[in-house]
Amino acid sequence: MDGYMEKGSGDHTCKTSVIGGIKWKKVYIRTFGCTYNLADSQKLGQVLEHQQCTIVNDPDQADVVIVNTCTVIGSTERKVLREIRALCHLTLYVTGCMAVVQKDVILSVCNARFIHP
């Protein structure tokens, strides 16, 4: 993870530090996909803990939800979109390969913020 997120949609995006926006929060991380994504989520959790965040096991206990996505298999993509849609009422960040190659699809179901892997 490069530690930056994009906020906004279309051609008007700005890069800001993801750590600054999530510092001192309770964070739930949901991971889909391969071993690389699992390791990436663990690293992200460690970085957030160093920023005084608390990692929680329930999205309803979180101030912020991060969904680490995968776009390799169609059934996983559909699960990711269902999860994002279900979590849309929360402060939601999306990362992983789907956030890079299918940003428009994600924005069609939810106004999420993006963390570039």
N, C-alpha and C positions, 0 to 999 in steps of 0.2 A: 504494500500500500504506500502511496506517495504522500499521504497525510493531507490531501486537499480534497475539497468537495466543490461541485458546481451547484449554484443555486439559481433557479429560474429555468425558463424554457426558451426554445427558439434560438435566435442568434444573440440574444441579450443575456449572457451568462457572465458571472464573475467568479473567480477562484478565491476562496478564503480557507484558512486553516480549519480542518474538521475538529481538531482538538479544542480549539477555542470555543466552538459552538456546543461541545458536549461535555466540557469540564464540569466536575462535581455532580454529575447526574447519575441516576440509576439507569442502567443500559441492559436491554435484552438483545442478544445476538442470535439470529436464526440463520442456519447455514444449510445450503443445498449443494449437492454435487460431489466433486472429487476430493481426494485426500489433500490436494493443494488448497482447496477452499477451506477445509477444516483447519489446516495449519495457518492459513491466512486469518481466519476468525480468531484463533488462539492468540496470534501475534497482536491483532487489533485489541483483543480483550486485555492483554498485558499492557499495551500502550495506554489504554483508557484507565486501567487501574493506577498506573503511575501518574495520571492526571486527576487522581482522587475520585474517580468514578467507581461505582459499585455495579458489578455484573450480577444480574438477577436471572432467575430461571423461568419467570412468568412475565409475558408482555404486559399484563394488567398491573404489575408492580413497577413498571418502567416509566421513566420520563421520556426516554428515547428508545426506539427500536431500530436495529440495523439488520437488514436482510442481505445476506451474501448469496448471490444468485449463480445459477448455472444455466447454460443454454445449449448443452450438447444433445440432450434427449427431449423430444417433444412433450412427453408426459411430465417431465420435471419442469419444463417451462410452464405448463398449465398449472402445476402445483404452486409454483412461485407466484404466478399471477393471482391465483386464489388467495394465497397467504397475504400478498400485498393488499389486495382488495379488502380482506378481513381486518388488516391492521391500519388501514388508511385513516382512521379517526385519531391515531396517535402521531406523535412526531416521528416521522419515518425517514430513514436514510437507506439507500440501496447501493450495493457495491457488487463486485464480481463481473463475470463476462457478460451477462445479460444487460447489466447497467451500461455497458459500453456499446454493445452491438444492437440493442433493442430498446434504447432509451424512450423512443416515441411510443412503443407498446406499453411500457411501464407508466408513462405519463397519461396514457389513455384510460388507465384504471385508477390512478392516484397521483396527487401532486407531491411526489417524494423529492427529497434532496439526494444528490448523488455523490458518492465517494469513489474516486477513480482508483482502481486496483493498481 
